[in-house]
Amino acid sequence: MELGTERIRKLLMQYSVPAIIAMTASSLYNMVDSIFIGQGVGPLAISGLALTFPLMNLSAAFGAMVGVGAATMISMRLGQRDYDTAKQVLGNVVVLNTIIGIVFAVVMLLFLDPVLYFFGASEATLPYAREYMEIILLGNVVTHMYLGLNAVLRAAGHPRKSMYATIITVILNAILDPLFIFVFDWGIRGAAIATILAQIVTLGWQLKILSNRDELLHFRRGIYRLKRKIVENILSIGLSPFLMNLAACFIAIIINKGFKEHGGDLMIGAYGITNRVAFLFVMVVMGLNQGMQPIAGYNYGARQYDRVLRVLRLTLYGATLLSIFAFLVGEFAPRVVVRLFTNDEELIALAVTGMRLSFIMFPVVGFQMVATNFFQSLGMASKAIFLSLTRQLLFLLPCLLFLPRMFMSLTPWEGSWGVWCSLPASDLLSAIVTAILLVRQLRRFNTEISTNNHA
């Protein structure tokens, strides 16, 4: 009920701060693996880990489709006081994550080597990528369920518990990583085992919370049968993040292949480091978005459009400030950051150059992410999907295909510069398109508000 009555600033702090902490912890969770693998296994292992990004994005695409779709549905149904449907959504999340998690893992394990070669692996990097992904895929159901139930907890009014779940996972992973890599000498496989074990422990805690009958949303008999309407709504709303992650998978493949052609295995490792650092800031913005999502979804369902606009405005301010900070780090302190991952001077030099190039347009990234998530939070799936795909396919893909060759033929720089510069170019162009769509939607809201005031 507080989502429709409490002050917006207080609500956004209440919901976004735990989400930001959780998402920061989640990105650190990924960075911890990269740092320990880089320092404990070697620079080629970082390249091998970078090759798994497309496959991880593909897995995340299916997880996000269920988790984000369910979270949005729950928020909107709670805003409409349709508690029975919200409970049914919880049961459907469990079943969908189980089915999708098993099917995805089995298919990928059967074709793992060909998939990794397609993603840009070489004879030198394939063993690292394979060892890591075999363990991750065996625990794929756990990962999907852990992420899905965390989204449900957040949407059901438990942002702190969602935050604690992520923090527990990160702490356990940070403890187990050095133990398995340095003490047990399990190499990159040890990092993967640490990841899955940490998620198993946290999933057990989540299941305990949602088994509490005092909770509005809890496990009970009769909610696990898949209902066509609920599944269709979950998947249609979740289609936007699904396509965004799917596009990210496809783009990561093109980037890896571009760097392999124009720079070699270490260039892929440099991109892996840069991507991890960028991901840290992106995840913090996603935390802001997750704080905005239940507030915007609830008030949109309750037709309180003035509150929807206020939460959007505050989220945009915060995301833009954060994006500017990321820009400053990427441009003025890249060497300090890169040295956390590796002591290899050649890899450091490549990653520093790449970070400076790819972070040039970072100040507009926060705005684009918030606006896309805003449409998604209101159930406007088609607009969210369009904006999600604009950066990846409409702008980034053509840049990746043509800029490397343009740099090689028209400038004194190598083709790898064209790959790096494709990232900021697509950020700028997609932000312009996003601004146009957002302005149009805000005008409609202002018209609705004026009509309600006169009525």
GUVEX-103047 format. One line per 4 residues: number of its first residue (from 1); their letters; for each residue x, y, z of C-alpha. Coordinates in steps of 0.02 Angstrom, whole numbers. Example, Ala and Ser with C-alpha at 12.3 -4.5 7.8 and 13.67 -1.06 7.14 Angstrom:
1	as	615:-225:390  684:-53:357
//
This chain:
1	melg	0:0:0  144:119:38  192:116:-147  39:222:-186
5	teri	45:342:-38  222:365:30  335:506:-30  419:458:-194
9	rkll	595:509:-140  581:403:18  511:255:-80  647:265:-212
13	mqys	781:267:-77  695:125:15  685:15:-139  835:68:-242
17	vpai	971:74:-109  954:-111:-67  941:-150:-253  1096:-45:-291
21	iamt	1192:-133:-153  1131:-300:-219  1173:-261:-400  1343:-190:-352
25	assl	1375:-349:-255  1315:-449:-405  1438:-362:-522  1577:-381:-393
29	ynmv	1528:-564:-391  1576:-573:-575  1730:-464:-551  1793:-574:-409
33	dsif	1797:-722:-528  1892:-620:-659  2017:-550:-533  2058:-718:-452
37	igqg	2064:-806:-621  2178:-670:-693  2295:-669:-543  2289:-856:-506
41	vgpl	2277:-938:-678  2345:-813:-805  2304:-688:-944  2243:-821:-1067
45	aisg	2120:-881:-935  2044:-706:-934  2023:-721:-1121  1943:-892:-1097
49	lalt	1824:-818:-970  1781:-675:-1089  1732:-804:-1219  1597:-869:-1102
53	fplm	1510:-699:-1095  1398:-733:-1246  1342:-899:-1173  1313:-820:-1003
57	nlsa	1212:-683:-1088  1109:-814:-1178  1073:-903:-1014  1033:-736:-932
61	afga	913:-696:-1074  800:-842:-1026  817:-804:-840  776:-620:-864
65	mvgv	625:-661:-971  547:-756:-827  614:-652:-682  581:-477:-749
69	gaat	414:-526:-825  355:-604:-662  418:-459:-555  326:-332:-664
73	mism	166:-436:-660  173:-454:-471  199:-266:-446  54:-221:-559
77	rlgq	-64:-353:-485  -23:-296:-308  -61:-117:-364  -230:-180:-427
81	rdyd	-253:-283:-266  -266:-442:-370  -177:-549:-240  -233:-719:-307
85	takq	-151:-689:-476  8:-628:-392  18:-792:-296  -9:-892:-455
89	vlgn	134:-797:-536  252:-857:-399  211:-1039:-432  229:-1017:-620
93	vvvl	401:-938:-596  463:-1094:-507  400:-1212:-643  459:-1106:-789
97	ntii	634:-1083:-717  649:-1269:-686  597:-1317:-863  700:-1183:-952
101	givf	853:-1208:-842  861:-1396:-875  829:-1385:-1062  957:-1247:-1089
105	avvm	1092:-1338:-991  1067:-1504:-1082  1071:-1426:-1255  1224:-1319:-1221
109	llfl	1323:-1461:-1140  1293:-1570:-1293  1366:-1439:-1411  1484:-1343:-1297
113	dpvl	1646:-1352:-1397  1569:-1302:-1565  1476:-1160:-1478  1635:-1093:-1398
117	yffg	1732:-1103:-1561  1590:-1005:-1642  1606:-876:-1503  1788:-846:-1550
121	asea	1886:-976:-1451  2057:-1035:-1509  2155:-1191:-1466  2241:-1092:-1328
125	tlpy	2083:-1021:-1246  1956:-1162:-1274  2011:-1271:-1125  1986:-1125:-1003
129	arey	1814:-1079:-1073  1757:-1261:-1077  1811:-1301:-899  1719:-1148:-833
133	meii	1557:-1171:-930  1539:-1358:-894  1517:-1321:-709  1409:-1166:-737
137	llgn	1290:-1262:-851  1274:-1407:-728  1211:-1279:-602  1104:-1183:-726
141	vvth	937:-1225:-643  1003:-1159:-477  1059:-997:-560  892:-969:-646
145	mylg	792:-1007:-488  903:-897:-379  887:-747:-496  701:-774:-525
149	lnav	654:-786:-341  761:-634:-303  658:-534:-428  498:-599:-345
153	lraa	558:-549:-171  598:-374:-231  430:-352:-317  336:-421:-165
157	ghpr	403:-283:-52  562:-364:14  703:-264:-66  816:-289:85
161	ksmy	798:-477:82  835:-475:-103  990:-372:-66  1045:-490:73
165	atii	1026:-639:-44  1146:-561:-169  1270:-506:-35  1273:-680:41
169	tvil	1312:-752:-130  1453:-629:-161  1534:-655:9  1527:-844:-9
173	nail	1598:-834:-185  1739:-718:-128  1785:-842:11  1775:-998:-97
177	dplf	1865:-927:-251  2040:-910:-176  2015:-1073:-80  1975:-1173:-236
181	ifvf	2096:-1083:-353  2251:-1058:-244  2235:-1190:-107  2151:-1335:-198
185	dwgi	2233:-1285:-365  2072:-1315:-463  2107:-1171:-583  1965:-1091:-679
189	rgaa	1853:-1239:-638  1869:-1192:-454  1797:-1020:-488  1645:-1098:-571
193	iati	1618:-1220:-427  1628:-1074:-304  1496:-981:-403  1370:-1124:-403
197	laqi	1398:-1173:-221  1368:-994:-166  1205:-988:-265  1145:-1154:-191
201	vtlg	1165:-1088:-13  1072:-926:-54  934:-1017:-147  902:-1121:9
205	wqlk	877:-960:109  758:-889:-23  654:-1048:-22  642:-1036:167
209	ilsn	578:-856:158  447:-897:27  390:-1051:124  334:-938:268
213	rdel	144:-942:272  140:-769:352  203:-693:189  74:-627:66
217	lhfr	166:-722:-71  219:-895:-16  231:-1071:-83  70:-1169:-66
221	rgiy	-24:-1304:-157  -119:-1257:-314  -3:-1120:-381  118:-1228:-482
225	rlkr	5:-1274:-626  58:-1171:-777  -84:-1055:-829  -81:-1001:-1009
229	kive	-129:-820:-978  -2:-796:-839  137:-879:-939  96:-773:-1092
233	nils	98:-613:-989  262:-659:-904  346:-700:-1069  276:-550:-1163
237	igls	332:-426:-1029  497:-519:-1008  524:-522:-1196  612:-353:-1188
241	pflm	754:-406:-1071  760:-574:-1160  790:-493:-1328  910:-369:-1250
245	nlaa	1015:-511:-1177  998:-612:-1337  1060:-463:-1436  1200:-441:-1309
249	cfia	1248:-623:-1340  1252:-596:-1527  1349:-434:-1512  1475:-511:-1392
253	iiin	1508:-645:-1523  1540:-512:-1656  1653:-414:-1537  1754:-569:-1491
257	kgfk	1773:-617:-1674  1823:-437:-1717  1956:-432:-1582  2018:-606:-1628
261	ehgg	2039:-549:-1809  2116:-379:-1771  2209:-411:-1608  2216:-594:-1554
265	dlmi	2176:-686:-1392  2245:-552:-1275  2135:-420:-1356  1984:-527:-1310
269	gayg	2050:-529:-1132  2066:-339:-1135  1884:-327:-1186  1840:-449:-1047
273	itnr	1919:-335:-918  1841:-177:-989  1672:-261:-999  1681:-314:-816
277	vafl	1720:-136:-761  1581:-62:-869  1465:-197:-803  1495:-136:-625
281	fvmv	1424:36:-666  1285:-35:-774  1230:-147:-632  1218:1:-513
285	vmgl	1103:88:-638  1004:-74:-648  988:-65:-459  910:106:-478
289	nqgm	796:35:-611  744:-107:-498  702:18:-362  597:117:-485
293	qpia	508:-35:-559  386:-80:-418  348:104:-383  313:146:-565
297	gyny	220:-16:-597  108:1:-444  63:183:-474  35:155:-660
301	garq	-84:13:-615  -169:132:-491  -177:270:-626  -76:392:-519
305	ydrv	24:462:-664  98:609:-570  186:488:-453  247:387:-603
309	lrvl	327:544:-675  409:592:-511  493:424:-488  554:429:-668
313	rltl	629:602:-645  723:555:-486  789:394:-562  853:487:-715
317	ygat	948:611:-606  1033:473:-508  1077:368:-661  1151:516:-754
321	llsi	1263:566:-608  1324:387:-593  1360:376:-780  1464:535:-772
325	fafl	1565:461:-628  1595:303:-732  1657:412:-875  1782:498:-761
329	vgef	1849:332:-696  1864:258:-871  1954:409:-942  2067:461:-798
333	aprv	2102:305:-693  2095:153:-808  2269:87:-768  2231:79:-581
337	vvrl	2075:-24:-616  2152:-141:-744  2298:-187:-629  2172:-269:-512
341	ftnd	2145:-403:-644  2319:-438:-711  2504:-399:-697  2536:-438:-881
345	eeli	2599:-275:-956  2541:-312:-1132  2364:-352:-1074  2364:-197:-963
349	alav	2410:-83:-1108  2274:-156:-1220  2140:-144:-1085  2184:37:-1038
353	tgmr	2168:95:-1218  2006:0:-1239  1930:70:-1081  1967:250:-1130
357	lsfi	1890:226:-1302  1735:131:-1247  1693:246:-1099  1690:408:-1201
361	mfpv	1499:415:-1213  1461:336:-1046  1371:493:-978  1217:452:-1087
365	vgfq	1211:266:-1044  1115:290:-881  979:392:-965  954:261:-1101
369	mvat	943:119:-976  818:206:-862  704:257:-1004  702:80:-1075
373	nffq	664:5:-904  528:137:-877  428:73:-1025  457:-105:-967
377	slgm	397:-65:-790  232:-1:-860  205:-158:-963  237:-66:-1128
381	aska	331:-214:-1198  341:-160:-1380  426:6:-1340  545:-75:-1216
385	ifls	590:-208:-1343  621:-79:-1479  734:25:-1366  824:-131:-1303
389	ltrq	866:-183:-1479  904:-9:-1548  1078:4:-1472  1128:-176:-1502
393	llfl	1063:-213:-1677  1016:-50:-1762  1175:44:-1717  1308:-65:-1636
397	lpcl	1302:-209:-1760  1332:-101:-1917  1470:-8:-1825  1557:-172:-1780
401	lflp	1545:-233:-1958  1609:-76:-2045  1712:33:-1926  1860:-89:-1907
405	rmfm	1886:-92:-2095  1863:96:-2108  1996:123:-1975  2116:6:-2066
409	sltp	2092:88:-2236  2064:272:-2191  2164:301:-2030  2336:259:-1961
413	wegs	2256:157:-1821  2226:-30:-1816  2058:-113:-1846  2038:-149:-1661
417	wgvw	2010:38:-1634  1856:23:-1744  1788:-115:-1632  1817:-10:-1476
421	cslp	1743:149:-1552  1585:56:-1605  1531:51:-1422  1521:239:-1386
425	asdl	1451:276:-1560  1303:160:-1529  1278:232:-1354  1257:407:-1423
429	lsai	1140:360:-1565  1027:250:-1458  1014:387:-1325  947:507:-1457
433	vtai	812:384:-1513  767:347:-1331  746:532:-1293  623:552:-1437
437	llvr	512:409:-1378  519:461:-1196  468:641:-1234  316:578:-1330
441	qlrr	263:467:-1186  285:605:-1058  171:718:-1159  35:585:-1151
445	fnte	55:573:-963  43:761:-943  -118:759:-1045  -190:622:-932
449	istn	-140:720:-776  -221:879:-841  -381:784:-884  -388:705:-711
453	nha	-360:873:-626  -501:954:-724  -615:807:-687
//
